[in-house]
Amino acid sequence: MLHAFNFIGKNAPLLIIAYTGYNLFFIKSRLYLMLATVIFSYILNVALKQTIKEPRTEPNIFRESPTERYGMPSGHMQLFTAVSTVYWLSMRSHPVWEWIGIGGLMAISAAERWMNRKHSVAQMVVGAIVGTITGWMMYLVAQKRY
C-alpha cells in the first residue's frame, strides 16, 4: 500500500499532464498551451531553486544533483498547479468527479513529498502559488494570442 502511495505521489504531475493532455487533444491550441506551460514551469522552477537555494528538509536527498538538491519551491506542486490552472481555465465545465480526482491527486502528491521529507509544507505552498500564477499568466498570454 505504501509503495502505491509513493508511486502515485511521485508521479501525480505526470498523471495530470496525461489526463489534461487527453482531454485537450482535440483543442490543439490549448494542448500546445499546456505543453508550453509544462516547459516554462520547469525552467522557472529550476531558476527559482538556483536563486533561492533553500535545502530540502532531508539534506541527503538528491545532494549530488545541482537542480534537485534544493527544495524551494516544490517542482511537483508548481507543475501540478500550473497545468491544472491552464486546464480549468481552458475547459468550460468540470464534473464533480474531476474536482475530486485532481484535488485528490494533488493531496496525495503533497502528502508523499512531505512524508518522505522531500519538501517542507512552506516549499509546497510556495510551489502551488507559483504554479497557479504561472498557469494563469500562460492562459492570459494565450488568450491575447488566439
Buried (B, 14 or more C-beta within 10 A) or exposed (E): EEEEBBEBBBBBBEBBBEBBBEBBEEEEEBBEBBBBBBEBBBEBBBEBBEEEEBBBBEEEBBEEEEEBBBBBBBBBBBBBBBBBBBBBBBBEEEEEEBEEBBEEBBEBBBBBBBEBBBBBEBBBBBBBBBBBBBBBBBBEBBEEEE
